[in-house]
Amino acid sequence: MNRQKAYIALGSNIGERHVYLEGAVDTLEDNPDITIEKKSSIYETDPVGYTDQPPFLNMVVKVATSLSPLALLDKLQKIESTLGRTRDIHWGPRTIDLDILLYNDENIKLERLSVPHPRMYERGFVLVPLCEIEPDLRFPDGRHIEQCVHDLTDKEGVRKWKESSGADESAPFGS
């Protein structure tokens, strides 16, 4: 079966945040239609939008999948539900959040799904871990990820929390 390339952002800021990230990654790895090819380090990030909430842990994974974009979205939302995600406050606290950032080089505009993720280019908590695993990435519109990271205004709110190799670290990105 033909495998598609996708990038998925993961975030958590309730309870044992790293446990929710690990649970989501484990569930993705257990799915026969999804193969995780790369995992970023985990970053601790300041909340965006609704700021009266605890900091997030965020990471990005690169996957190969035989699922269509909507079928992948359905799997991600099922994982969120299984891990206790509720949608009470827009951009509010959550056990787990899974977003499709990119699906191949496609531009998708549907009621339930927009790819590339529409706010990805302004979010350090997405671009920094994405750049870590794909430093040569070009977006469908031709922009290079390193330039997008350079142009960010919120990089100081993104601190490496745990290296992908497993070493603990907590320092602002780029310091």
N, C-alpha and C positions, 0 to 999 in steps of 0.2 A: 504494500500500500504506500502511496506517495506521502512523504513526511513534509510538513510545513514547518517553518521557523517562526517562533513567537517569543516575545519577551513579556514577562509578567512581573509586576511590582507587588510586593507583599508588605503589609504594615500592621502593627498592633500597638495599642497603648493601654490595655486593661489587663490587670492581673499579672501573671507570669508571662510577660510579653514574648520572651524567647521561646517558651513552650508552645505558644500559638504559632509562631513562625515555623518551628520545627515540625509541628503537627501538620501544617499546610504543606510543607515541603515533602514530608513522608507520604502524605496522601497523594500528592502529585506523582511521586516516584512509584507508588503502588498501582498507578493506573496504566494498563497495558497500551493505551493510546497516547501516552505522554512519556517522553524521555527527557530528563533534565540533563542538559549538556554543560551548563556553567552556572555557578552560584556566586553572587557577590559576597563581600564581607557584610556584616550587619552594622548598620549605622543608627545612632540615636539622633533624633531630629526634633526640633521644636515644632509644635502644632501650627498648621496653616489654616486660615479661614476662621474657624471657631477656636480661639486660643485659650479659653478657660478650661484646660484639660491637661493631663500628664503628657510628657514627651513620648514620642513614638519610637519603636524600633522598626527599621525599614531595610529591605534588601530587594534585589532583582535577580530573577533566574531566566536563563535562556533555555527554551525547550524545543524539541522536535515533536511534532504531533500529527496524527492522522485525522484529527478533528477539524471540522469547519470552524470558522470564527465564532458562530453562535453556539455550536455544540461545546466549544471550549469555554465560552462564557457561562453556559449552563453548569458545566463541571465546577468552575470556580465558585459560582454562587452556591452550589450544593456544599462545597467544602466550607464556605463561610457559614452557612446555616448549621452544618454539623458541629462547627467549632463555636457556636453560640453567638454569631453576629446578629445584632439587631440594628435597625435603621431608625433611631429615635430622633437624633439631631443631625441636620445636614452638616457634614464634615466633623461630626462629633466623635466621642470616644467609641472604640470598637475592639472587640477581641481579635478580629482579623479582617483585613481588607485585601482583596486580590483584584488587580486591574490588568487587563491586556493593554500593554503599551504599544506594541507593534506586532503585526502579523504579516510575515514576508515583507514586501515593499508596498503592500496594499493600502489604499485609502478607502475606508469603509464608513459610510454614514447611514446608520439605521436608527430606528427609534430606541432600541436597547443598547446599541453599541456604536462608538465612534473610535476609529483607529486610523492614524496614530491617536493615542489618548490626547484629548483636546487641551489639557492643562499641563501636559508633561514638560513642555519647553520652559516653563517658568518655575519648576519645582526642583530644588536642589536634592530633596530626598529621593527623587526618581533619577535625575540625570547623573548624580555623582556615582551611585552604585552601578548604573547602566554603563557609564564610561569606564568603570573599573573592569568590567568583564568584556567590553567591546570598544576599546579606545579608538578604533578606526571606523566606527560605525558612521554611515551616512543615512540620514532620514529620507523618506520618500520625496521630500521637497528639495533635496540636495544639500541641506545644511549638515555640517560635520559636528559630531557630538562634542568634540573638544572645544570648539568655538562656542557652542551653546552653554557648556559648563563655565567657560571663561566669562560669558556675558551674564551669568546668574548674579542676582543681588542678595541671595539668602544662603550662600555657601557656609557662612560662619555658623549657621544653625544646624549644620550636618557634621556630626562627630563620629568617627569610627568607633564602634562599640566592641566588635569582635571580628578579628581577621577571618577570612574564609578558611585559612589554614588551621584555625582553632585557637590562636593566641589572643588573650584578652588585651584590649587596648581602649583607651578613651581619650581622644584628643580631637580638636577641631580638624576638619578635612583640610589638607594642604598645609598644615602647620609643621 
